[in-house]
Amino acid sequence: MRKRLAILGSTGSIGRQALDVVAAHPDRFEVVALAAGRWSTLFAEQVATWRPALAALEQPPEGATELPVGRLVTGPGALTRLVRETAAEFVLMAVAGRHGLCPTLAALEAGKTVALANKEALVMAGDLVMATSRTRGAAVLPVDSEHNAIWQCLRGEGRPDASAADVAALILTASGGAFRDLPLERLRAVTPAEALRHPTWQMGAKITVDSATLMNKGFEVIEASWLFGVPLERIRVLLHRESIVHSLVEFIDGSLKAQLAVPDMRLPIQYALSYPERWPCPVPRLDLAQLGRLTFAEVDPERFRCMYLALEAAARGQTYPAALSGADDAAVSLFLAGRLSFEQIPRVVEEVLARHVPHPAASLEAVLAAESWARRMCEEIAAGVAV
Ligand code: MG
């Protein structure tokens, strides 16, 4: 029987590549639902190609638009409605940003398997997401290359997760982003266009800037902690500019297991979709001899202040990570709009966190309130800062 699939965020980078994977295995999947933030010609094309029974757009199209779809739901909350109503048992969550949280929770509550590419759901509300996954018996499968690598490394270890005592550490790798080699004094003057030039990965604007500040890696440490049940102090980050080793697990006997592959998101996407099987994948093979060498280095705390802010917020717990996510989201938007300089991103985020009054992150309401408070506070602080 074909796996019935819902893809949320189908027009984004992950969504498009997921549809490539599905197209390469047409006998394995049925795309029964597609969703995006807003209407685009690409979305119309996807719907025309895949003819899903259900489609959703958070922002309805302007004017009457005919889509060859069984039913179209639109408006705020449309993505959450779609995951509740779709016949899909497998949901790929590739919506970027805070908008991914509610549909992720709704999918898990409905007992559906979630292949998770969205970061904010676990950063903002990791406790809620994983508790819902456990109580509903609905799996969360990591799509992000680092977590997917760790998941692959832990497979066959005979334990359900990495919280087992024989895992000494999880080691996430980081490319270092666009400014890994830029002299520190020049970081001040970098432009949004420069920040958007990632050395290895083609991604959305927000995550590309987060990769340049390494906030993204801080988020990934938080995600790894929730996904694999490993305390923060047993998660490390290594700078690895080649983006070939996607992450590692260190065991108590000193053995390291790593997953290596060319940097191509279609592979981790496919692994999440094919699990527990492996299928041929149309990505180029890794030629280690041609590559010659792989390099690793410690992360520079001065250059990558954002990552350490994320780790501090994670250690404080409660609604600090939700506030971190909101502050960073606003700060990156302000940077992209030319209203904040690159080096002001960590300063403003730090200031927001210093002002945050935490609450237990036990309810969706508390998490969303902290996130939106932090976004507003960030804009308020940034308004008083000269670029
Ligand atoms: Mg990643």
Boltz pocket constraint, residues with backbone or C-beta under 6 A from the ligand:
constraints:
  - pocket:
      binder: B
      contacts: [[A, 144], [A, 145], [A, 146], [A, 220]]
      max_distance: 6.0
